[in-house]
């Protein structure tokens, strides 16, 4: 999971995030600690995670958890390796951690037209909230509960 997380960041955010951050020697180790904590620490019991595997190799990951607004979930992670874009794995992962009809929010890099189009297809729309993380602009997208199932 950590390997896919780091590889996907490198594929997706090259040119948007600092090279030193993307190419850090300890990037996989840091993500391994992140995933270990998210999946085993009782404080994160509300986390839902899923992986997509092909021939026993993880090629996609997703994770959601509670958002600050009661009754709303937050998509924290959704990455599929570039070689598997367009295969439907992203939609399967999204539905695994955020089923249709569940109100949810997420952050997406801006610009990131491919990801933004994917989320629009799944009923997410910008809610007007913007932030900057490590020099990268992100917009928050939200999905109401009133979407078609």
Secondary structure, DSSP 4 states (H G I P E B T S, - for coil): -HHHHHHHHHHHHBTTB-HHHHT-TTHHHHHHHHHHHHHH-GGGTT-EEEEEEETTEEEEEEEEEE-SSTT-EEEEEEEE-GGGTTSSHHHHHHHHHS-TT--EEEEEESS-HHHHHHHHHTT-EEEEEEEEETTEEEEEEEE-TTS--
